[in-house]
Structures are given as C-alpha cells and as structure tokens.
Amino acid sequence: MAKKVNANEYVENFDSRKIHRAELVPFEPDEDNYIFISYSHKDSERVFEIIKQIYEAGYHVWYDEGIPLISNYRDVIAEHVGHCVHFMLFVSDNSLKSGFVKMEYQYAFDFADRNSYHLTVVNLPHTAELREDNPSLDMYQKQPWIESVSDNVGEIISRLDSLGIYKERKTRKAKKIQMKEGTAGYNNLLEKYEGTVINCEETPFAVVDFENTDYAKVFGSLASMLNDGFNIRNNPHEISDCKVYVAFLNSSNTNSEVWRYRIEEALCRKKDVLLVKTEKCELPFDLLGLSGIQALEILDENGWKKIKDTLNDKQCNCGKARHIKDLDLPGFDNVKIEGGYLLVRYTGNDTNVTVPQGITEIGDGAFRFCESLEQIKIPNSVTSIGKWAFYACISLKQINISDSVTSIGMSSFSNCTSLTQINIPDKVQYIGKWAFSYCPNLMIHTTKRSYAYRYAIKNDILTL
C-alpha cells in the first residue's frame, strides 16, 4: 500500500489562483477571424498579459476559456483550430509537457500544411534550453510558414501586421469577465432535472465530475442518486464550496492537466476526494498516497455503494426523495425540463431512427458519434436541436426537420461527411456557427425567404 503523506505538504506551493484564473479572465473570446492561442494554463498570468494587449490592438483572439466542455474537448479544439486565421503557440517548460498543447499544435500543423496558413511560436522566458529535449518542435520550425519570436508584444504584433492578419480598425479595451457557467469543464446535464436542488439548500453537497464520453456509464446511477435525495452537482467551479469531490477518470483524462488542477484544488481546500475509474487505466501514482484521497479500482455495483456510503458519511443527502420523472422510452435517455422533455442521449444503434413524440429538445451531443445512424426523423414536438447534437454521425445521409424547430445549435451536424440533404423549415430563426462544417456534399432544402437560405448563402452551402 502506498505510504500516506500529508496532503498539505503536497500542495504547499500550489497556487490556487492558477485554477481560479477562470473566475476573472481578461476578455470574452472572439468567435470569428480569430487567432487561436495555445498555452499551458500554468503560464496563464504571463500569457493573459500578452493576449490582452493583442486583443486591445484590434486583433480577434480565441483561447480555451470559451469552451463548453459538455462537448468533447478535442472536438471543440479541432473545430476552432480549423477555423482560425492564425495559430499562436506559447512555448514554455509547462507547455512542452502538456498533452493538450501538443494536441493543439499537431492539429494546427496538419491544418497549416493543407491550407497554407501561418503559425507563430512565442518563446516565453527560460525555454531555450528545452529545445534539445523537443526535437519535434525544432523540426516544425523549419517550415516556411512557422516563425519563432520572443514574448515581446511589439515583436508579436509586428509579425501579425506583416502577415495581414485581420484586426478591427479601432483599438478596443479589454474588459475582464466572470467565467461563464457551461465552460471549461462545466457539465450541466444534472441541472436539467426539474427541482434537483429543491429543499437541499442547507445540505452539504458533492461535486461529481465526469467527461461526456462517460455519460452512458455514470448518468443513470447519478440520476438515481438524485432521486434518493443525494445532494450532488456537476459543476467543478463549485469545488470550493463542496464537501466531497468525486472525479470519474478514464484513460483519456487520467493525466489531463485540467483534471489534475481540480484534484489538487480539492486537496488544497481540504475536501475529501474520491477517484473513480470508469475503465481500466492507471491513476496518477503520486496522488494515490495522499491523505484525503480514496481510489476505487473499478466502477461496479460495489463502487457505487462506496460512493453512496462516502456521501452519506459526509451528510451529502437531504433525506428527501425527489421522484424525478422521465418518459419511458427505451434507447432515448431523457429528463423532464420546464415545458417538456430533453433528449439527453440516444443509446441505440439503429440505422433509421424516429425521435419519439413528446421530446421537446434534442440535447447537446445527444447523437454524437452514432456512426450507424443513416436517417433521422424529428417530430413536431421538438423545438430546438442542441450543440454537437449529431456531430460526426458519419453515415447520416438525410434528415427531415419538423416545422416546429426554431433553433439549430453550433456544430450540430459538423463532420456528418455522408450528409447530402437536409430540409430546414422557415420557422428556424437561429443556426449556430459551423452547424454544417465538413459536410462536403450537403444541399439545404429551404425557401428563399427563410433564415436558413441566408445562412446557406453566407456559408457557401448549396440550396434547393
């Protein structure tokens, strides 16, 4: 058994401000004609100083404080790298060790190689000696479309000016903003339940933290716990106020910098931490010996019992069953919301699917990566289609959207590479960015007076 050590010693030099950088970030990320900023969150203080000045010089800037991580983080990053006008990498000891930065840079390198846009590498202080340990970075820098500069803001802006990167005609003032709920890891699915926190305001609560990819493994049991009176929330920005932090880990997020921050923050704030495996993976060895941390080797019936026992011990149960109701629809996980029912996730594998009557919203990522799906029918009870709802349904060929739908979310049909036609009614008044990106053969069926027609023309999509 690993030797128990004092968690306070482990986090003695841990700067919690680096986690809560999100509480006040320098400005709202731009969503068009933007420079993509790749950096390690451990370098936030210096990077934010630089990008704030770039922003105020009139350039559009996007950085990952704008990510709604109810979606897959990698999907959103790839989407934003693919649509940026310039990619800027901040190199430091921290970023060269970051798996996320490496992923972002590889995306950029691939896109740039195909689309001939430029990359700028900004060297933060004390990184020159790291080059010998990272020959791949030096190799990339030999490309003519990559240039290395110092962290001098004047030098960076000169580089952008020389490339003719888009910027506003007038300078603008950066305004600090509060981190939005729904970004940087906030997964709001549990709060879609009707009355999930009723009569529990005074009860200690637990933060349960899981990736959307683990939804099918954890959501049903967590919903059952809510019904049984457990006071659980899944907003990691509430770690400072919770009693217990439960992190569901898989092979993807085990060594994630973001998740590491959350675990360390919970320890720093003297919270009980429960690490739960949703699949076979190696938990961070250096964390396992810390006092205040419990680890479950596998998520099974006994594992759920352990979670409930821990939460009961910490009084995270208001003792009042809620009896949350949903529609009994096998294959269509749904929850009751104000005004109807939200389709949270389709769990079947049929090729032709009809969304059941009574569903009023198709939730974010509800059909994401349903690779067998070929045709989908949406009933007239549905009024909105969420972000990434049909993302990467690579076999989807056609879809009929009912006349009741008024809103289609961002990237909702992105990467549906087989999609050839979609009927969009005149009542649709909103279509999010990149709703049909990477659908090379798509033709939109709509009328010339509709919002969908104007959207199609603006985004160079064929119409009929």
C-alpha positions in Angstrom: 0.0 0.0 0.0 1.3 3.5 -0.8 2.5 5.4 2.1 0.1 8.1 3.3 1.5 11.6 3.4 0.1 14.9 4.5 -1.8 16.5 1.6 -0.9 20.0 2.9 2.8 19.2 2.3 2.0 18.1 -1.3 0.1 21.3 -2.1 2.2 23.7 0.0 3.4 25.5 -3.1 0.2 25.1 -5.1 -1.1 28.4 -6.3 -4.9 28.1 -6.4 -5.1 31.3 -8.4 -3.9 29.3 -11.4 -7.0 27.2 -11.1 -9.3 30.1 -10.5 -7.9 32.2 -13.3 -11.3 31.4 -14.8 -13.1 33.5 -12.2 -11.9 36.7 -13.9 -10.5 36.2 -17.4 -9.1 39.1 -19.4 -11.8 39.3 -22.1 -14.6 37.4 -23.9 -13.0 35.1 -26.6 -13.8 36.1 -30.1 -15.6 33.6 -32.4 -14.7 34.9 -35.9 -11.5 35.8 -37.8 -9.6 34.9 -34.6 -6.1 34.0 -33.6 -6.0 30.6 -31.8 -4.0 30.8 -28.6 -2.3 27.6 -27.5 -0.7 27.7 -24.0 -0.3 25.9 -20.7 -2.7 27.1 -18.0 0.2 27.2 -15.6 1.5 30.1 -17.7 -1.8 31.9 -17.7 -0.6 35.0 -15.8 2.1 35.9 -18.5 0.0 34.7 -21.5 -3.0 36.7 -20.4 -0.9 39.9 -20.2 0.3 39.4 -23.8 -3.0 38.3 -25.4 -4.8 41.2 -23.6 -2.5 43.7 -25.5 -3.0 41.8 -28.8 -6.8 42.0 -28.2 -6.7 45.7 -27.4 -4.6 46.3 -30.6 -7.7 45.2 -32.5 -6.9 41.5 -33.3 -9.6 38.9 -32.6 -8.4 36.3 -30.1 -9.8 32.9 -29.1 -8.5 30.9 -26.1 -9.9 28.0 -24.2 -11.8 29.9 -21.6 -14.6 29.8 -24.1 -15.0 26.0 -24.4 -18.3 24.5 -23.4 -16.9 21.1 -22.3 -20.3 19.4 -22.2 -18.9 18.5 -25.6 -15.8 16.5 -26.3 -12.8 18.9 -25.6 -10.8 17.5 -28.5 -13.7 18.1 -30.9 -14.0 21.7 -30.0 -10.3 22.3 -30.1 -10.1 20.7 -33.6 -13.1 22.8 -34.7 -11.6 26.1 -33.5 -8.1 25.3 -34.8 -9.6 24.5 -38.2 -11.4 27.9 -38.4 -8.8 30.2 -37.0 -6.9 32.7 -39.3 -3.7 32.3 -37.3 -2.3 29.9 -34.7 -0.1 31.2 -31.9 1.8 28.8 -29.6 3.3 29.9 -26.3 6.3 27.7 -25.6 7.5 27.1 -22.1 8.6 24.2 -19.9 5.0 23.8 -18.9 3.5 23.8 -22.4 6.1 21.4 -23.8 5.0 18.9 -21.2 1.3 19.5 -21.8 -0.6 16.8 -23.7 -3.3 19.3 -24.6 -0.8 21.8 -26.1 0.8 19.0 -28.0 -2.6 18.0 -29.4 -3.5 21.6 -30.4 -0.1 22.1 -32.1 -0.5 18.9 -34.0 -3.9 19.9 -35.2 -2.5 23.3 -36.3 0.4 21.7 -38.1 -1.9 19.4 -40.0 -4.3 22.2 -40.9 -1.5 24.6 -41.9 0.2 22.0 -44.0 -3.0 21.5 -46.0 -4.4 25.1 -46.0 -1.2 27.3 -46.0 -1.9 29.4 -43.0 0.8 30.6 -40.7 1.9 29.7 -37.2 3.7 31.9 -34.7 5.8 30.3 -31.9 6.2 32.7 -28.9 9.1 31.8 -26.7 8.4 32.6 -23.0 11.5 33.2 -20.9 13.8 30.4 -19.9 12.8 27.9 -22.6 15.8 27.9 -24.9 17.5 25.1 -23.0 14.4 23.0 -23.6 14.8 22.7 -27.3 17.2 19.8 -27.2 14.6 17.8 -25.4 12.0 18.6 -28.0 13.4 17.9 -31.5 9.9 17.7 -33.0 9.3 21.3 -32.2 12.6 22.3 -34.0 11.6 20.2 -36.9 8.3 22.0 -37.2 10.0 25.4 -37.0 11.9 24.6 -40.2 8.7 25.0 -42.1 8.5 28.4 -44.0 5.1 29.2 -42.6 6.3 29.0 -38.9 8.2 31.8 -37.3 9.6 32.0 -33.8 9.5 35.3 -31.9 10.2 36.4 -28.3 7.5 37.3 -25.8 7.9 41.0 -26.6 4.4 42.2 -27.5 5.7 44.7 -30.1 7.6 41.9 -31.9 4.5 39.7 -31.9 2.2 42.5 -33.3 4.8 43.3 -36.0 4.6 39.6 -37.0 0.8 39.8 -37.2 0.9 43.0 -39.1 3.3 41.6 -41.7 1.0 38.7 -42.3 -2.0 40.9 -42.8 -4.0 39.2 -40.0 -7.5 40.7 -39.7 -8.0 43.3 -37.0 -10.5 46.0 -36.1 -10.0 49.4 -37.5 -10.1 50.9 -34.0 -8.4 49.7 -30.8 -10.6 48.3 -28.1 -10.5 48.0 -24.4 -10.4 44.5 -22.8 -13.0 44.0 -20.1 -12.5 41.3 -17.5 -15.4 38.9 -17.4 -16.6 36.3 -15.0 -16.1 32.7 -16.3 -19.4 31.6 -17.8 -21.2 28.6 -16.4 -21.1 26.0 -19.2 -17.4 26.5 -20.0 -14.1 25.0 -19.0 -15.5 21.7 -17.9 -18.9 22.6 -16.6 -21.3 19.8 -17.5 -24.9 21.0 -16.9 -26.7 17.7 -17.6 -27.8 17.0 -14.0 -29.2 20.5 -13.6 -31.7 19.8 -16.4 -33.7 17.8 -13.9 -36.8 19.5 -12.6 -36.2 20.5 -9.0 -32.8 18.8 -8.4 -31.9 21.2 -5.6 -35.3 21.8 -4.0 -35.2 21.6 -0.2 -31.4 20.9 -0.3 -30.0 24.4 0.0 -28.7 23.8 3.6 -27.4 20.3 2.9 -23.6 19.7 2.2 -23.1 18.7 -1.4 -20.7 16.7 -3.5 -19.3 17.7 -6.9 -19.3 14.8 -9.3 -17.0 15.4 -12.3 -17.2 13.3 -15.5 -16.5 13.6 -19.2 -19.3 13.4 -21.6 -17.7 10.3 -23.1 -18.5 8.6 -19.8 -22.1 9.7 -19.8 -23.6 6.3 -20.5 -21.6 4.8 -17.6 -22.5 7.3 -14.9 -25.6 9.3 -15.7 -28.3 6.8 -14.9 -26.8 6.0 -11.5 -26.3 9.6 -10.6 -29.9 10.4 -11.6 -31.0 7.6 -9.3 -28.9 9.1 -6.5 -30.6 12.4 -7.1 -34.0 10.7 -6.8 -32.8 9.1 -3.5 -32.1 12.5 -2.0 -28.3 12.8 -2.5 -27.2 16.4 -3.0 -24.8 16.2 -5.9 -23.9 18.8 -8.5 -21.6 18.5 -11.5 -20.1 22.0 -11.7 -16.3 21.8 -11.0 -16.4 25.6 -10.3 -18.2 24.7 -7.0 -15.3 22.7 -5.6 -14.5 25.5 -3.2 -17.9 25.1 -1.5 -18.5 21.3 -1.7 -17.9 18.7 0.9 -16.7 15.9 -1.4 -15.2 15.9 -4.8 -15.8 12.8 -6.9 -13.7 12.5 -10.1 -14.6 9.8 -12.7 -11.4 9.0 -14.5 -10.6 7.2 -17.8 -7.6 6.6 -19.9 -8.2 9.9 -21.7 -8.4 12.3 -18.7 -6.2 10.5 -16.1 -3.2 12.6 -16.9 -5.1 15.7 -18.0 -3.7 19.0 -16.8 -7.3 20.3 -16.3 -8.4 17.4 -14.2 -5.1 17.4 -12.2 -5.8 21.0 -11.3 -9.3 20.1 -10.0 -8.0 17.3 -7.9 -5.2 19.5 -6.5 -7.6 22.3 -5.8 -9.9 20.0 -3.8 -6.9 18.8 -1.7 -5.8 22.4 -1.2 -9.2 23.3 0.1 -9.2 20.3 2.4 -12.1 18.4 0.6 -12.5 14.7 0.6 -11.5 13.3 -2.8 -12.8 10.2 -4.4 -11.1 9.0 -7.6 -13.3 6.5 -9.6 -12.1 4.5 -12.6 -14.7 4.1 -15.4 -12.4 1.8 -17.3 -9.0 0.1 -16.9 -6.4 2.9 -16.6 -3.5 3.9 -14.4 -4.4 6.5 -11.8 -1.7 9.2 -11.0 0.6 7.3 -8.7 1.8 10.3 -6.8 -1.7 11.2 -5.8 -2.7 7.8 -4.5 -0.6 8.1 -1.3 -2.1 11.4 -0.2 -4.3 11.7 2.8 -7.8 12.8 1.9 -7.9 10.7 -1.3 -9.8 7.4 -1.8 -9.5 5.5 -5.0 -11.9 2.9 -6.5 -10.3 0.4 -8.8 -13.4 -0.1 -10.9 -16.9 1.3 -11.3 -19.3 -1.5 -10.4 -22.2 -2.1 -8.0 -19.8 -2.1 -5.1 -18.2 1.0 -6.4 -21.5 2.9 -6.5 -22.2 1.6 -2.9 -18.8 3.1 -1.8 -19.7 6.4 -3.4 -23.1 6.5 -1.6 -21.5 5.4 1.7 -18.9 8.2 1.4 -21.6 10.8 0.6 -23.8 9.6 3.4 -20.8 9.8 5.9 -20.3 13.4 4.8 -24.0 14.2 5.1 -24.5 14.9 1.4 -28.0 13.6 1.5 -31.0 15.7 2.3 -33.1 12.6 3.0 -35.9 13.7 0.7 -36.6 11.5 -2.4 -37.5 13.6 -5.4 -39.1 11.1 -7.7 -37.9 12.8 -10.9 -40.0 11.6 -13.9 -39.0 11.0 -17.4 -40.6 9.4 -20.4 -40.3 5.6 -20.6 -38.5 5.5 -24.0 -36.0 2.6 -24.3 -32.9 3.8 -26.1 -33.8 7.5 -25.6 -32.4 8.8 -22.2 -34.5 11.8 -21.4 -35.3 14.1 -18.5 -38.2 16.3 -17.6 -37.5 20.0 -18.0 -39.6 23.1 -18.0 -42.1 22.8 -20.8 -41.3 19.3 -21.9 -38.6 16.7 -22.1 -34.9 16.9 -23.1 -33.4 14.0 -25.1 -30.1 13.7 -23.3 -28.6 10.7 -25.2 -29.6 8.1 -27.8 -28.2 4.8 -26.7 -29.4 2.6 -29.6 -27.6 1.6 -32.8 -30.4 1.6 -35.4 -29.8 2.9 -38.9 -33.2 4.6 -39.2 -34.4 6.5 -36.1 -37.5 8.4 -35.3 -37.3 10.7 -32.3 -40.3 9.9 -30.1 -43.2 12.3 -29.9 -43.1 14.3 -26.7 -39.4 15.1 -26.8 -39.1 18.9 -27.0 -35.4 19.4 -27.1 -32.6 17.4 -28.6 -29.7 17.9 -26.2 -26.1 18.8 -26.7 -24.3 15.8 -28.2 -27.4 13.5 -28.0 -26.5 11.5 -31.1 -22.8 12.4 -31.2 -20.6 9.7 -32.8 -23.7 7.5 -33.7 -21.8 6.0 -36.7 -24.6 3.6 -37.7 -27.2 6.3 -38.0 -28.3 6.8 -41.6 -31.7 8.6 -41.4 -33.4 10.5 -38.6 -36.9 11.9 -38.3 -37.7 14.7 -35.9 -41.3 15.0 -34.6 -43.3 18.2 -34.4 -42.9 18.3 -30.6 -39.2 19.3 -31.0 -38.4 23.0 -30.9 -34.6 23.0 -30.7 -31.5 21.0 -31.6 -28.6 21.4 -29.3 -24.8 21.9 -29.9 -23.0 18.9 -31.4 -26.3 17.0 -31.4 -25.3 14.9 -34.5 -21.6 15.6 -34.5 -19.6 13.0 -36.6 -22.6 10.8 -37.5 -20.6 9.8 -40.5 -23.3 7.5 -42.0 -26.1 10.1 -41.7 -27.4 10.8 -45.3 -30.5 12.8 -44.9 -32.7 14.4 -42.2 -36.1 15.9 -42.1 -36.5 18.7 -39.5 -40.1 19.3 -38.4 -41.8 22.7 -38.8 -41.8 23.2 -35.0 -38.0 23.6 -34.8 -36.8 27.2 -34.4 -33.2 26.7 -33.3 -30.2 24.6 -34.5 -27.1 24.7 -32.3 -23.4 25.2 -33.1 -21.7 22.3 -34.8 -24.9 20.3 -34.6 -24.2 18.4 -37.9 -20.5 19.1 -38.2 -18.4 16.2 -39.7 -21.5 14.4 -41.0 -19.5 13.6 -44.1 -22.2 11.5 -45.8 -25.0 14.1 -45.3 -26.4 15.1 -48.7 -29.6 16.8 -47.9 -31.5 18.4 -45.1 -34.9 20.1 -45.0 -34.9 23.2 -42.9 -38.3 24.9 -42.3 -39.0 28.6 -42.4 -39.6 28.8 -38.7 -35.9 28.2 -37.9 -34.6 31.6 -36.7 -31.2 30.6 -35.4 -28.4 28.3 -36.8 -25.1 28.3 -34.8 -21.6 28.6 -36.2 -20.2 25.6 -38.1 -23.6 23.8 -37.9 -22.8 22.1 -41.2 -19.0 22.3 -41.4 -17.2 19.4 -43.0 -20.3 18.2 -44.8 -18.8 18.4 -48.3 -21.8 17.1 -50.3 -24.6 18.8 -48.4 -27.5 20.6 -50.1 -30.1 22.5 -47.9 -33.7 22.4 -48.9 -35.5 25.6 -47.9 -37.2 28.6 -49.3 -35.5 31.8 -50.4 -37.3 33.9 -47.8 -36.0 31.8 -44.9 -33.2 32.4 -42.3 -31.8 29.0 -43.4 -31.4 30.3 -47.0 -29.5 33.4 -45.9 -27.3 31.2 -43.6 -26.6 28.8 -46.5 -25.6 31.7 -48.9 -23.3 33.2 -46.2 -21.6 29.9 -45.6 -21.3 28.8 -49.3 -23.7 25.8 -48.9 -25.8 24.8 -51.9 -29.5 25.3 -51.6 -32.6 24.0 -53.4 
